[in-house]
Amino acid sequence: MTCVRAQEFLAKNKVAAENVVDAKKAPLPKKEALAFVRQADEVFASKGKKVVHFDLKKDKPGDEELAAVVIGPSGNLRAPTLKIGRTLIVGFDEETYRKLLS
């Protein structure tokens, strides 16, 4: 459901994705997902109404702390995940999308 809301938000705000990967067809398992996430400078992860922010240049969260917010019940990187430069947005939170995509 959140992927649909993310796609609707992007379309409504005329934001085009440069690269789209279907998480069902190309899942990113925990180990690879954490390596991918650690390449970012900042991570915004939303679960429900809560948004967690990590500044990976300053904060040094452990793998389990990071995995708790970016890995879904399937053991893979949660969808939707957007990469904007060196910033990742995991999950859909409209306010975070507005803030980072404006």
C-alpha positions, 0 to 999 in steps of 0.5 A: 500500500505504501508503494502505491501512495509513494507512486501517487505522490511522485506522479502528483508532484511531477517527480520522475525516478531515474531508476526503478527496481521492483522489490518483489522481483529483485529483493535486497536481503539484509546483508546487502541492504545494510551495505547499501544503506551504509553508503548513504550519508542520511537515512529517513525511515518511517514505520507507521507514523514514526520517522527515524533519522540517522545522520550516518556521518555523525551517528554510528548505529549498529547493524541491528539498530539500522536493520530494525527500521530498514528491513521488513518482515521478509528479511529484505530492504523495505519498500518503497526506498528512494535514493536521492543523492546520498540520502535514503528514504525508507518507507512512505511518509508524505511530510518527509517526501515533501521536505526532501523532494522540494 
